Amino acid sequence: MGKTKTQDGTGTGTGTGTAAATKLRPLGDRVVVKPSEREEMTRGGIVLPDTAKEKPQRGTVLAAGEGRVDEEGKRVPMDVKVGDEVLFAKYAGTEFKLEDEELLILSEKDILAIVTE
């Protein structure tokens, strides 16, 4: 894996992201998320076609920006970091494809929670 930005912005950490994500450096308070796989089958055993599947609302942070700048010009650090498992708003962010990977870029405000297990 390549070098990715750490939460403190030093860029010295090795991320848990994919090769495609290491080519991205989100700006400000944005993050790149790899959505979790969608359910293929219902609990009752019915296989769902792609058109009937709901958008995932959970994923892993692959890259994170340095944080937003407040009114006084000071950088506000991000609450999430590379590798965090997060829950996000259902229709938040922008979906895109990079090197055959489906990714999502969204603002930190669209992240609802960090999953701790």
DRENDO-1510 file (C-alpha; in Angstrom, 1 decimal, always signed):
<recs>
REC; n; res; u; v; w
REC; 1; MET; +0.0; +0.0; +0.0 .
REC; 2; GLY; +1.1; +3.6; -0.6 .
REC; 3; LYS; +1.4; +6.4; +1.8 .
REC; 4; THR; -1.8; +8.2; +2.7 .
REC; 5; LYS; -2.6; +11.3; +4.7 .
REC; 6; THR; -3.0; +10.7; +8.5 .
REC; 7; GLN; -5.4; +12.6; +10.6 .
REC; 8; ASP; -2.7; +15.1; +11.6 .
REC; 9; GLY; -1.9; +15.8; +8.0 .
REC; 10; THR; +1.7; +14.6; +8.1 .
REC; 11; GLY; +1.3; +11.9; +5.4 .
REC; 12; THR; +3.5; +9.5; +7.2 .
REC; 13; GLY; +1.0; +6.7; +7.9 .
REC; 14; THR; +0.4; +3.7; +5.7 .
REC; 15; GLY; -3.3; +3.5; +5.1 .
REC; 16; THR; -5.6; +0.5; +5.0 .
REC; 17; GLY; -7.1; +1.8; +1.8 .
REC; 18; THR; -6.8; +0.4; -1.7 .
REC; 19; ALA; -4.3; +1.3; -4.4 .
REC; 20; ALA; -7.0; +3.5; -6.1 .
REC; 21; ALA; -7.7; +5.4; -2.9 .
REC; 22; THR; -4.0; +6.2; -2.4 .
REC; 23; LYS; -4.2; +8.3; -5.6 .
REC; 24; LEU; -6.8; +10.5; -4.0 .
REC; 25; ARG; -6.3; +13.4; -1.5 .
REC; 26; PRO; -9.6; +14.8; -0.4 .
REC; 27; LEU; -9.8; +18.5; +0.3 .
REC; 28; GLY; -11.0; +20.1; +3.4 .
REC; 29; ASP; -13.5; +18.1; +5.4 .
REC; 30; ARG; -14.1; +15.5; +2.8 .
REC; 31; VAL; -13.5; +11.7; +3.0 .
REC; 32; VAL; -13.3; +8.9; +0.5 .
REC; 33; VAL; -15.4; +5.9; +1.6 .
REC; 34; LYS; -15.5; +2.3; +0.2 .
REC; 35; PRO; -19.2; +1.3; +0.8 .
REC; 36; SER; -19.8; -2.1; +2.3 .
REC; 37; GLU; -21.1; -4.8; +0.1 .
REC; 38; ARG; -24.9; -4.9; -0.4 .
REC; 39; GLU; -27.0; -7.7; +0.8 .
REC; 40; GLU; -27.5; -10.3; -1.9 .
REC; 41; MET; -30.2; -12.3; -0.2 .
REC; 42; THR; -33.1; -11.5; +2.2 .
REC; 43; ARG; -33.3; -13.4; +5.6 .
REC; 44; GLY; -36.0; -15.5; +4.0 .
REC; 45; GLY; -33.6; -16.7; +1.2 .
REC; 46; ILE; -34.9; -14.5; -1.7 .
REC; 47; VAL; -32.1; -13.4; -4.0 .
REC; 48; LEU; -32.3; -9.7; -4.7 .
REC; 49; PRO; -31.5; -8.2; -8.1 .
REC; 50; ASP; -29.2; -5.1; -8.2 .
REC; 51; THR; -32.2; -2.9; -9.0 .
REC; 52; ALA; -34.0; -3.9; -5.7 .
REC; 53; LYS; -31.0; -3.5; -3.4 .
REC; 54; GLU; -30.8; -0.5; -1.1 .
REC; 55; LYS; -27.8; +1.8; -1.1 .
REC; 56; PRO; -25.4; +0.9; +1.6 .
REC; 57; GLN; -25.1; +3.3; +4.5 .
REC; 58; ARG; -21.9; +1.8; +6.0 .
REC; 59; GLY; -18.4; +1.8; +4.7 .
REC; 60; THR; -14.7; +2.2; +5.5 .
REC; 61; VAL; -12.8; +5.5; +5.3 .
REC; 62; LEU; -10.0; +5.1; +2.7 .
REC; 63; ALA; -8.7; +8.7; +2.6 .
REC; 64; ALA; -9.5; +11.8; +4.7 .
REC; 65; GLY; -8.8; +15.5; +4.2 .
REC; 66; GLU; -7.0; +17.7; +6.7 .
REC; 67; GLY; -10.2; +19.3; +8.0 .
REC; 68; ARG; -12.2; +22.4; +7.4 .
REC; 69; VAL; -10.9; +26.0; +8.1 .
REC; 70; ASP; -13.1; +28.0; +10.5 .
REC; 71; GLU; -13.9; +31.7; +10.4 .
REC; 72; GLU; -10.6; +32.6; +12.2 .
REC; 73; GLY; -8.5; +30.7; +9.7 .
REC; 74; LYS; -7.7; +27.9; +12.0 .
REC; 75; ARG; -7.9; +24.3; +10.8 .
REC; 76; VAL; -10.5; +22.1; +12.6 .
REC; 77; PRO; -9.2; +18.5; +12.6 .
REC; 78; MET; -11.3; +15.7; +11.4 .
REC; 79; ASP; -13.1; +13.3; +13.8 .
REC; 80; VAL; -12.6; +10.4; +11.4 .
REC; 81; LYS; -9.4; +8.8; +10.1 .
REC; 82; VAL; -8.3; +6.3; +7.5 .
REC; 83; GLY; -9.6; +2.8; +8.5 .
REC; 84; ASP; -12.6; +3.9; +10.5 .
REC; 85; GLU; -15.9; +2.0; +9.8 .
REC; 86; VAL; -18.6; +4.7; +9.5 .
REC; 87; LEU; -22.3; +5.1; +9.0 .
REC; 88; PHE; -23.4; +7.8; +6.6 .
REC; 89; ALA; -26.6; +9.5; +5.4 .
REC; 90; LYS; -28.5; +7.4; +2.8 .
REC; 91; TYR; -28.2; +9.7; -0.2 .
REC; 92; ALA; -25.1; +11.6; +0.9 .
REC; 93; GLY; -22.0; +12.2; -1.2 .
REC; 94; THR; -21.0; +11.6; -4.8 .
REC; 95; GLU; -20.5; +8.1; -6.1 .
REC; 96; PHE; -17.7; +7.5; -8.6 .
REC; 97; LYS; -15.6; +4.7; -10.0 .
REC; 98; LEU; -11.8; +4.6; -9.9 .
REC; 99; GLU; -9.9; +1.6; -11.3 .
REC; 100; ASP; -13.0; -0.6; -11.2 .
REC; 101; GLU; -13.8; +0.3; -7.6 .
REC; 102; GLU; -17.1; +1.9; -6.5 .
REC; 103; LEU; -16.2; +4.7; -4.1 .
REC; 104; LEU; -18.0; +7.5; -2.4 .
REC; 105; ILE; -16.8; +11.0; -1.5 .
REC; 106; LEU; -18.7; +12.9; +1.1 .
REC; 107; SER; -18.3; +15.7; +3.7 .
REC; 108; GLU; -17.6; +14.9; +7.3 .
REC; 109; LYS; -21.0; +16.4; +8.2 .
REC; 110; ASP; -22.7; +13.5; +6.3 .
REC; 111; ILE; -21.0; +10.9; +8.5 .
REC; 112; LEU; -23.5; +10.0; +11.2 .
REC; 113; ALA; -21.3; +7.8; +13.4 .
REC; 114; ILE; -18.1; +5.8; +13.7 .
REC; 115; VAL; -18.8; +2.1; +14.3 .
REC; 116; THR; -16.9; +0.7; +17.3 .
REC; 117; GLU; -17.2; -3.0; +17.9 .
</recs>
